């Protein structure tokens, strides 16, 4: 399946922003599951390329001029092959992904909930369904700093929160699991931004768990980056001086070849 992607990200500052360093995980890499046919990342600063510790492609953008707005545009064409996930796409052994982070640390409530499930695919699918029943998909009630425990307690959040809770539960019952950022082709307006899901290590391979869409196959997913949690795989993350308060607007379009924009 050939998909066209366009992803616009705009930061607006209420005071002059003088300089910044941003790490952009906005370039997908070729894997057995996806072939990158075309890709272009437009950024206003000087850029260089690197591969991070998780094997993600990272564009490092530096700016040393005063601006009040930054716009980033990533766009391209990706062909999804439909092949299943394998064990060969991570520089680390799966056991690394048993490590909790501040965003995924399990509190008492999550531990009690997770202990109902077993470390096998059928049970994790049930757990995924139960998480979506417990946590309403509700944009605007959480931020990127909310933890799995906080989202679980308030019973509302977005795909990032559902994924962090799933990860927290899996690690508690001994299942290695990683956070994935990317895009998904869907006819729902809920995903006009980047998407997030999890991949759990079961047996000899990784397996997809998209809690929000209750999917355990990645037939329509384009992977950007992986990590222990959102911070490792965030599409844009960095530091700046000046700028005051910032506002962020992001929007992504994923269409099949031949579909209207």
Buried (B, 14 or more C-beta within 10 A) or exposed (E): EEBBBBBBBBBBBEEEBBBBBBBBBBBBBEBEBBBBBEBEBEBEBEBEEEEBEBBBBBBBBBBEEEBEEBBBBBBBBBEBEEEEBEEEBBEBEBEBBBEBBEBBBBBEEBEEBBEEBBBEBEBBBEBBEBBBEBBEBEEEBBEEEBBBBBBBBBEBBBBBBBBBBBBBBBBBBEBBBBBBBBBBBBEEEBBEBBBBBBBBBBEEBBBBBBBBBEBBEBEBBBBBBBBBBBBBBBBBBBEBEEBEEBEEEBEBBBEEEEEEE
